[in-house]
Amino acid sequence: MDTEQIKAALKTVKFPGFSRDIISFGLVREVQLNDGNALVGIEITTGDEQVPEQIAADIKTAVGALEGITDVKVRMEISQPKQQPGAPDAAGTGKQAASATMQKVKYAIAVASGKGGVGKSTVTVNLACALQRLLEDAGKPGVGIMDCDIYGPSVPLMLGASGRPEIENDLILPVQNFGVRTMSMGFLVDDDTPVVWRGPMIMKTIQQFAQNVNWGELEILVVDLPPGTGDAQLSLVQTIPLDGAVIVTTPQPAAFNVARRGARMFEKVNVPLMGVVENMSYLEAPDGTRQALFGEGGGQITADSLKVPLMGQIPIDVAIREGCDNGIPIVISDPDSAAAQVFMAVAKQILEDLCKN
């Protein structure tokens, strides 16, 4: 018996009135085990006193049924929700968006890296387009991108999406291109206007992207996170129940060491790591030989360290850069290219992983 088995049991404990479990909601803050005595720490925002009582009872039932457990204690930290007009906390979780404007979003995944400059937004846009193609072929709802890189929003340029979002029924309508719906700070500020904000403003903006944008019916919302593990990342996991995170790195130690540390944040807030994508893996010469300009093995080392699969290795290809600069991702402009095929393969793995859960 270990804490991982206890966490697995906690995944069977649903938030009252929801199909999501308390692990995916990010409510579990602590799991301890000592000589058969289990301690589970929960942090919850709710105005309904019956919710924590029900959760505590269900935890004791689920964990107490495990072999080797003699006693279960639940440490509950409860805070009152700070609601805004028009944003009711129907779930009692403090995550108003999940029960309002994002109610029709089936899955939400993050694309992240602790390191800047690894091509995370490039991966996000191409993955979103690849997922959109696969879902269209399957007759399922489409994909959205939430660009949470507040200081350097590049998704609009890379996706070829422009213009000001429209307002309908007091909600922002995402800008759409190639079937992908997108919301970004890039739509809201002029090209030459810097965003000079402190943490609370960043947190507020991310909450508004979730709560005040009419995403409609989506199969997957892909969230492009800025580098690091600061306000933007924490605001996201507190606002949206993520179904998984994809970690992006490049092969060299300067990138994968930081990416690995950044990935640990998701483990601490109980967001599943889906896998690692290695970008700029190699340059292929006309004769078919490959040159490892940024070294080799960083993606695999990161994946092995995090105990997740290496989902794909994306080559250095000028067409990828040109596609993003021109607003036509390579998955759209050259779907038969080697790079586009890697993005498609990663997208298929993401869909398979989500369907398992």
C-alpha positions as CSV (number, residue, x, y, z in Angstrom):
1,M,0.0,0.0,0.0
2,D,1.3,3.5,-0.9
3,T,0.0,7.0,-1.5
4,E,-0.4,6.4,-5.3
5,Q,-2.9,3.7,-4.5
6,I,-4.7,6.1,-2.3
7,K,-4.7,8.8,-5.0
8,A,-6.1,6.2,-7.4
9,A,-9.0,5.5,-5.0
10,L,-9.6,9.3,-4.7
11,K,-10.2,9.4,-8.4
12,T,-13.5,7.5,-7.7
13,V,-14.7,10.3,-5.4
14,K,-16.9,12.7,-7.5
15,F,-17.6,16.3,-6.6
16,P,-21.3,16.3,-5.6
17,G,-23.5,16.9,-8.6
18,F,-20.6,16.5,-11.1
19,S,-19.1,13.6,-13.0
20,R,-15.6,15.0,-12.4
21,D,-13.6,13.6,-9.5
22,I,-11.8,15.6,-6.7
23,I,-8.4,14.8,-8.2
24,S,-9.2,16.3,-11.6
25,F,-10.8,19.3,-9.9
26,G,-7.4,19.9,-8.1
27,L,-9.0,19.8,-4.6
28,V,-6.5,17.2,-3.1
29,R,-3.6,19.0,-1.5
30,E,-2.1,16.3,0.6
31,V,-2.0,12.5,0.9
32,Q,-0.1,10.8,3.7
33,L,0.2,7.2,4.8
34,N,1.7,6.0,8.1
35,D,1.3,2.4,9.4
36,G,-2.1,2.0,7.8
37,N,-3.4,5.5,8.9
38,A,-4.3,7.6,5.9
39,L,-4.5,11.4,5.9
40,V,-6.1,13.3,3.0
41,G,-5.9,17.1,2.8
42,I,-8.6,18.9,0.8
43,E,-8.9,22.5,-0.1
44,I,-12.3,23.6,-1.3
45,T,-14.1,26.8,-2.0
46,T,-17.9,26.5,-1.4
47,G,-20.8,28.1,0.2
48,D,-22.7,24.8,0.6
49,E,-21.8,23.2,3.9
50,Q,-23.2,19.8,2.7
51,V,-20.5,19.6,-0.1
52,P,-17.5,19.1,2.2
53,E,-19.4,16.7,4.4
54,Q,-20.3,14.6,1.4
55,I,-16.8,14.7,0.1
56,A,-15.3,13.7,3.4
57,A,-17.7,10.8,3.8
58,D,-17.0,9.5,0.3
59,I,-13.2,9.8,0.8
60,K,-13.5,7.7,4.0
61,T,-15.5,5.1,2.1
62,A,-13.2,4.9,-0.9
63,V,-9.9,4.9,0.9
64,G,-11.1,2.9,3.9
65,A,-12.0,0.1,1.5
66,L,-8.3,-0.3,0.5
67,E,-6.5,-3.3,1.9
68,G,-4.1,-2.3,4.6
69,I,-5.9,0.9,5.6
70,T,-7.0,0.9,9.2
71,D,-8.0,4.6,9.6
72,V,-8.8,7.5,7.4
73,K,-8.7,11.1,8.4
74,V,-9.7,14.1,6.2
75,R,-8.3,17.5,6.7
76,M,-10.6,20.0,5.1
77,E,-9.8,23.7,4.4
78,I,-12.9,25.5,3.4
79,S,-13.1,29.1,2.0
80,Q,-16.1,31.1,0.9
81,P,-16.4,31.8,-2.8
82,K,-15.9,35.4,-4.0
83,Q,-18.5,35.7,-6.7
84,Q,-18.9,38.3,-9.3
85,P,-22.2,39.4,-10.8
86,G,-23.2,37.2,-13.6
87,A,-20.8,34.4,-12.7
88,P,-22.6,32.1,-10.3
89,D,-20.6,29.4,-8.6
90,A,-23.0,26.6,-9.5
91,A,-20.5,23.9,-8.6
92,G,-19.3,25.4,-5.3
93,T,-15.7,24.9,-6.4
94,G,-14.7,28.4,-7.0
95,K,-14.4,27.4,-10.7
96,Q,-17.4,29.3,-12.1
97,A,-16.3,28.9,-15.7
98,A,-16.6,25.1,-15.6
99,S,-20.3,25.4,-14.9
100,A,-21.1,28.4,-17.1
101,T,-19.5,29.4,-20.4
102,M,-17.3,26.3,-20.5
103,Q,-20.0,23.8,-19.8
104,K,-20.0,22.5,-23.3
105,V,-16.2,22.0,-23.4
106,K,-15.6,18.3,-23.0
107,Y,-11.8,18.3,-22.4
108,A,-9.2,20.9,-21.6
109,I,-5.5,20.3,-21.9
110,A,-2.5,22.6,-21.4
111,V,0.6,22.9,-23.5
112,A,3.4,24.1,-21.3
113,S,7.1,24.4,-20.7
114,G,9.1,26.0,-17.9
115,K,11.5,27.3,-20.6
116,G,10.8,30.1,-23.0
117,G,11.9,29.9,-26.7
118,V,11.1,26.2,-27.2
119,G,8.3,26.7,-29.7
120,K,5.5,26.1,-27.4
121,S,3.0,28.3,-29.2
122,T,4.1,26.7,-32.5
123,V,3.3,23.3,-31.1
124,T,0.0,24.5,-29.7
125,V,-1.3,26.0,-33.0
126,N,-0.3,23.0,-35.1
127,L,-1.6,20.5,-32.5
128,A,-4.9,22.4,-32.4
129,C,-5.2,22.3,-36.2
130,A,-4.3,18.6,-36.3
131,L,-6.9,17.8,-33.6
132,Q,-9.5,19.9,-35.5
133,R,-8.9,17.8,-38.7
134,L,-9.2,14.5,-36.8
135,L,-12.3,15.6,-35.0
136,E,-13.9,16.9,-38.2
137,D,-13.3,13.5,-39.8
138,A,-14.9,11.8,-36.8
139,G,-17.9,14.2,-36.9
140,K,-17.2,15.6,-33.5
141,P,-17.2,19.1,-32.1
142,G,-14.1,21.1,-32.7
143,V,-11.1,22.7,-31.0
144,G,-10.4,26.0,-29.3
145,I,-7.2,27.7,-28.2
146,M,-7.0,29.8,-25.0
147,D,-3.8,31.9,-25.4
148,C,-2.7,32.5,-21.8
149,D,0.7,34.1,-22.8
150,I,-0.5,37.5,-21.7
151,Y,2.9,39.3,-22.3
152,G,3.8,37.8,-25.6
153,P,0.6,36.5,-27.4
154,S,1.6,35.0,-30.7
155,V,-1.3,32.5,-31.4
156,P,-3.3,35.0,-33.5
157,L,-0.3,35.6,-35.9
158,M,0.4,31.9,-36.1
159,L,-3.2,30.9,-36.7
160,G,-3.9,33.7,-39.1
161,A,-6.7,35.0,-36.9
162,S,-7.2,38.7,-36.7
163,G,-9.7,41.4,-35.8
164,R,-11.5,42.4,-32.7
165,P,-13.7,39.8,-31.0
166,E,-17.5,40.5,-31.1
167,I,-19.7,40.7,-28.0
168,E,-23.0,38.7,-27.9
169,N,-25.2,38.5,-24.8
170,D,-22.5,40.1,-22.7
171,L,-20.0,37.3,-23.7
172,I,-17.0,37.5,-26.0
173,L,-17.1,35.4,-29.1
174,P,-13.8,33.7,-30.0
175,V,-12.1,34.6,-33.3
176,Q,-12.1,31.6,-35.6
177,N,-9.8,30.4,-38.4
178,F,-9.3,26.9,-39.9
179,G,-12.3,25.9,-37.7
180,V,-10.3,26.6,-34.5
181,R,-11.8,29.1,-32.1
182,T,-9.3,31.3,-30.4
183,M,-9.1,33.9,-27.6
184,S,-5.9,35.9,-27.0
185,M,-4.7,39.1,-25.5
186,G,-3.4,39.7,-29.0
187,F,-6.9,40.5,-30.1
188,L,-7.5,43.1,-27.4
189,V,-4.3,45.3,-27.6
190,D,-2.6,47.1,-30.4
191,D,0.5,45.5,-31.9
192,D,2.8,48.1,-30.4
193,T,1.1,48.3,-27.0
194,P,3.0,46.5,-24.2
195,V,1.1,44.7,-21.5
196,V,2.6,45.9,-18.2
197,W,0.6,44.1,-15.6
198,R,1.3,42.6,-12.2
199,G,0.1,39.1,-11.1
200,P,-3.4,40.0,-10.0
201,M,-4.3,41.4,-13.4
202,I,-2.9,38.3,-15.2
203,M,-5.0,36.1,-12.9
204,K,-8.1,38.2,-13.6
205,T,-7.6,38.0,-17.4
206,I,-7.2,34.3,-17.4
207,Q,-10.4,34.0,-15.3
208,Q,-12.2,36.2,-17.8
209,F,-11.0,34.1,-20.8
210,A,-12.7,31.2,-19.1
211,Q,-15.7,32.9,-17.6
212,N,-16.6,35.6,-20.1
213,V,-15.8,33.9,-23.5
214,N,-18.6,31.9,-25.1
215,W,-16.6,28.9,-26.2
216,G,-19.7,27.0,-27.3
217,E,-19.5,23.3,-27.9
218,L,-15.9,22.1,-28.0
219,E,-14.4,18.6,-27.9
220,I,-11.0,20.0,-26.7
221,L,-9.8,23.3,-25.4
222,V,-6.0,23.7,-25.9
223,V,-4.4,26.2,-23.5
224,D,-1.1,27.8,-24.4
225,L,0.7,28.7,-21.2
226,P,3.6,31.1,-20.9
227,P,6.9,29.9,-19.6
228,G,7.4,29.4,-15.8
229,T,5.3,28.3,-12.9
230,G,3.9,31.6,-11.8
231,D,0.5,33.5,-11.6
232,A,-0.7,32.4,-15.1
233,Q,-0.2,28.7,-14.5
234,L,-1.6,28.7,-11.0
235,S,-4.7,30.8,-12.1
236,L,-5.4,28.3,-14.9
237,V,-5.4,25.2,-12.7
238,Q,-7.5,27.0,-10.2
239,T,-10.0,28.1,-12.8
240,I,-10.3,25.2,-15.3
241,P,-10.3,21.5,-14.4
242,L,-7.5,20.3,-16.8
243,D,-7.6,16.8,-18.2
244,G,-3.9,16.8,-18.9
245,A,-0.8,18.7,-19.8
246,V,1.7,18.3,-22.7
247,I,5.3,19.3,-22.0
248,V,7.3,20.9,-24.8
249,T,11.1,21.0,-24.7
250,T,14.1,21.1,-27.1
251,P,16.9,18.6,-26.9
252,Q,19.6,20.5,-25.0
253,P,20.0,20.5,-21.2
254,A,19.4,24.2,-20.9
255,A,15.8,23.5,-22.1
256,F,14.9,20.1,-20.8
257,N,16.2,20.7,-17.2
258,V,13.9,23.7,-16.9
259,A,11.0,22.0,-18.7
260,R,11.2,19.1,-16.3
261,R,11.0,21.4,-13.3
262,G,8.0,23.2,-14.8
263,A,6.2,19.9,-15.4
264,R,6.5,19.1,-11.6
265,M,4.0,21.9,-11.0
266,F,1.2,20.0,-12.7
267,E,2.0,16.9,-10.5
268,K,1.6,19.1,-7.4
269,V,-1.9,20.3,-8.5
270,N,-2.9,16.8,-9.7
271,V,-3.0,17.5,-13.4
272,P,-2.1,14.4,-15.4
273,L,1.0,14.7,-17.6
274,M,0.1,13.2,-21.0
275,G,3.6,13.2,-22.5
276,V,6.6,15.2,-23.8
277,V,7.0,16.7,-27.3
278,E,10.6,17.4,-28.4
279,N,10.8,20.4,-30.7
280,M,13.7,21.3,-33.0
281,S,14.9,17.8,-32.7
282,Y,17.0,17.6,-35.9
283,L,17.7,19.1,-39.2
284,E,17.4,16.8,-42.2
285,A,19.7,17.4,-45.1
286,P,18.7,16.8,-48.7
287,D,20.6,13.5,-48.7
288,G,18.5,12.3,-45.8
289,T,21.2,12.6,-43.1
290,R,20.2,14.3,-39.8
291,Q,22.1,16.9,-37.9
292,A,21.3,17.3,-34.2
293,L,21.9,21.1,-34.0
294,F,20.7,21.3,-30.4
295,G,22.0,18.0,-29.1
296,E,20.1,14.8,-28.7
297,G,18.0,12.9,-26.2
298,G,16.6,15.8,-24.2
299,G,13.0,14.9,-24.9
300,Q,13.5,11.2,-24.0
301,I,15.4,12.2,-20.8
302,T,12.5,14.5,-19.8
303,A,9.9,11.8,-20.6
304,D,11.8,9.1,-18.6
305,S,12.2,11.4,-15.7
306,L,8.5,12.3,-15.6
307,K,7.5,8.7,-16.4
308,V,5.5,9.6,-19.4
309,P,5.8,8.9,-23.1
310,L,7.9,10.9,-25.6
311,M,5.0,11.7,-27.9
312,G,7.0,13.0,-30.9
313,Q,10.1,14.6,-32.2
314,I,9.5,17.6,-34.5
315,P,12.3,18.4,-37.0
316,I,13.7,21.8,-37.7
317,D,11.9,22.8,-40.9
318,V,11.9,26.3,-42.4
319,A,8.3,25.6,-43.5
320,I,7.1,25.4,-39.9
321,R,8.5,28.9,-39.3
322,E,7.1,30.3,-42.6
323,G,3.7,28.8,-41.9
324,C,3.5,30.4,-38.5
325,D,4.7,33.8,-39.8
326,N,2.1,33.6,-42.6
327,G,-0.7,32.4,-40.4
328,I,-1.0,29.0,-42.1
329,P,0.3,26.3,-39.8
330,I,2.2,23.5,-41.6
331,V,-0.5,21.0,-40.7
332,I,-2.7,23.0,-43.0
333,S,-0.2,24.2,-45.6
334,D,1.7,21.0,-46.1
335,P,-0.1,18.1,-44.4
336,D,2.1,15.5,-46.0
337,S,5.3,16.9,-44.7
338,A,7.3,15.0,-42.1
339,A,6.7,17.7,-39.5
340,A,3.0,17.8,-40.1
341,Q,2.8,14.0,-39.8
342,V,4.5,14.3,-36.4
343,F,1.9,16.8,-35.2
344,M,-0.8,14.5,-36.5
345,A,0.7,11.5,-34.6
346,V,0.8,13.5,-31.4
347,A,-2.8,14.7,-31.8
348,K,-3.9,11.1,-32.3
349,Q,-2.1,10.1,-29.1
350,I,-3.8,12.9,-27.2
351,L,-7.3,11.8,-28.4
352,E,-6.5,8.2,-27.5
353,D,-5.4,9.3,-24.0
354,L,-8.4,11.4,-23.4
355,C,-10.8,8.7,-24.5
356,K,-9.2,6.2,-22.1
357,N,-10.2,8.6,-19.3
